[in-house]
Each structure stands twice: as structure tokens, then as C-alpha cells.
Amino acid sequence: QVQLVESGGGLVQAGGSLRLSCAASGSIFSINAMGWYRQAPGKQRELVAVISGGDSTNYVDSVKGRFTISRANAKNTVSLQMNSLKPEDTAVYYCYGQITAGWGRRSYVYWGQGTQVTVSS
């Protein structure tokens, strides 16, 4: 019953900004962490940013100072504000959540559908 829906991808000029959003819904007991992975063609999937249930954050070095992950006002929703975008940020961004379902005994990782971010030079 748990599902993640992400939005906000698109095409932007280098130096521009985009905001991604990821909303978790369903029978949720707790959220241990939520964040985004990204995967570009020919590259390995990498963790971009993560926010814990206690609101601590971590980022891959290449986006530090440019990206900010935070909790949105809506329940179980996080956003990724991406500023000063570079062509090398182009990738499919996959939201994930480490979530314990209401009926569950342990957490599992759930995935959003992915959204394309393209940064033109």
C-alpha cells in the first residue's frame, strides 16, 4: 500500500533551478529516511541526497552547496531544491524511502517512478 510519487523534473538551462518533490502515501508507520538517487547513461547509480527521520541530511560531494533536501509542509513529503544546475546533473532521479509500513515489523525501501532532469549547456 505504500507508494512514492515524485514530480518536478524537466529541462532547464545551465545555471538554472528545479525543485523535485516526493510524496509517500499509504499505510505508513514511520519513515526512517527519504531521498534521491540518480542515474545518468553509462554511469553508476549514485545517492544524491538523503534526509533522515530526525532531519539530518547528507549529500554527494558534487552537489554540496547547490542542492538542498528538506521536508515539505505536506505530511510525508520531501523536496530537493536544485540550484546552479550543471549539464553533469542530467540524469533520471529516483526518489526512495526507507519506510516501515503500518502492518510491518521492519523497514523496506520503496521507490518512486523516476523523473528526468535535463540540463542544457
C-alpha positions as CSV (number, residue, x, y, z in Angstrom):
1,Q,0.0,0.0,0.0
2,V,3.0,2.3,0.4
3,Q,3.8,4.3,-2.7
4,L,6.0,7.2,-3.6
5,V,5.1,9.7,-6.3
6,E,7.7,12.2,-7.5
7,S,7.4,15.2,-9.6
8,G,9.3,18.3,-10.7
9,G,11.7,17.1,-13.4
10,G,12.2,18.9,-16.6
11,L,14.5,20.7,-18.9
12,V,16.5,23.7,-17.6
13,Q,19.4,25.8,-18.8
14,A,22.7,25.5,-17.1
15,G,22.7,27.7,-14.0
16,G,19.0,27.4,-13.5
17,S,17.0,25.7,-10.8
18,L,14.5,22.9,-10.4
19,R,12.6,21.6,-7.4
20,L,11.8,17.9,-7.1
21,S,9.1,16.7,-4.8
22,C,8.4,13.2,-3.5
23,A,5.3,12.2,-1.6
24,A,4.9,9.0,0.3
25,S,1.4,7.7,0.9
26,G,-0.4,4.6,2.1
27,S,-0.2,2.8,5.4
28,I,2.9,4.2,6.9
29,F,4.1,3.6,10.5
30,S,7.3,5.5,10.2
31,I,9.8,6.9,7.7
32,N,13.5,6.3,8.5
33,A,14.8,8.2,5.6
34,M,13.9,9.7,2.2
35,G,16.0,10.9,-0.6
36,W,17.0,10.7,-4.2
37,Y,19.3,8.5,-6.3
38,R,20.2,9.5,-9.8
39,Q,21.5,7.6,-12.8
40,A,22.9,9.0,-16.0
41,P,23.5,7.0,-19.1
42,G,26.7,5.0,-18.8
43,K,27.1,5.9,-15.2
44,Q,26.5,4.0,-12.0
45,R,23.5,5.0,-9.9
46,E,24.6,7.3,-7.0
47,L,22.9,8.6,-3.9
48,V,22.4,12.3,-4.3
49,A,20.8,13.4,-1.1
50,V,19.0,11.9,1.9
51,I,17.1,13.2,4.9
52,S,16.5,11.1,8.0
53,G,13.5,11.0,10.2
54,G,15.4,13.3,12.5
55,D,16.0,15.7,9.7
56,S,19.7,15.2,9.4
57,T,20.9,15.5,5.8
58,N,23.7,14.1,3.6
59,Y,24.7,14.9,0.0
60,V,27.1,13.6,-2.5
61,D,30.1,15.9,-2.8
62,S,29.3,17.0,-6.3
63,V,26.0,18.7,-5.3
64,K,27.0,20.2,-1.9
65,G,26.3,23.8,-1.7
66,R,23.9,23.6,-4.7
67,F,21.2,21.1,-3.7
68,T,19.1,21.2,-0.5
69,I,16.8,18.4,0.7
70,S,14.1,19.3,3.2
71,R,10.8,18.3,4.5
72,A,7.8,20.0,2.8
73,N,4.8,21.2,4.7
74,A,2.8,18.3,3.5
75,K,3.0,15.2,5.5
76,N,5.5,12.6,4.3
77,T,6.7,14.8,1.6
78,V,10.3,15.9,0.9
79,S,11.7,18.3,-1.7
80,L,15.0,18.6,-3.4
81,Q,15.8,22.2,-4.4
82,M,18.5,22.1,-7.1
83,N,20.2,25.4,-7.8
84,S,23.1,26.3,-10.1
85,L,22.4,23.2,-12.2
86,K,25.1,21.8,-14.4
87,P,24.9,19.6,-17.5
88,E,26.5,16.8,-15.5
89,D,23.4,16.8,-13.3
90,T,21.5,15.4,-16.2
91,A,20.0,12.1,-15.1
92,V,16.9,10.2,-14.1
93,Y,16.3,11.0,-10.5
94,Y,14.6,8.3,-8.4
95,C,13.0,9.1,-5.1
96,Y,13.3,6.5,-2.4
97,G,12.0,6.0,1.1
98,Q,13.1,3.6,3.8
99,I,9.7,3.1,5.3
100,T,8.1,0.8,7.9
101,A,4.5,0.1,6.8
102,G,1.7,0.2,9.4
103,W,1.4,-3.6,9.4
104,G,5.1,-4.2,9.2
105,R,7.8,-5.3,11.6
106,R,10.8,-3.7,9.7
107,S,11.5,-1.1,7.2
108,Y,11.8,-1.6,3.4
109,V,13.0,0.6,0.6
110,Y,10.3,1.9,-1.7
111,W,10.9,3.7,-5.0
112,G,9.3,6.4,-7.0
113,Q,8.8,6.1,-10.7
114,G,11.7,8.3,-11.6
115,T,11.8,11.8,-13.2
116,Q,14.0,13.1,-16.0
117,V,16.2,16.1,-15.2
118,T,18.0,17.5,-18.3
119,V,20.3,20.5,-18.0
120,S,21.4,22.1,-21.3
121,S,24.7,23.9,-21.8
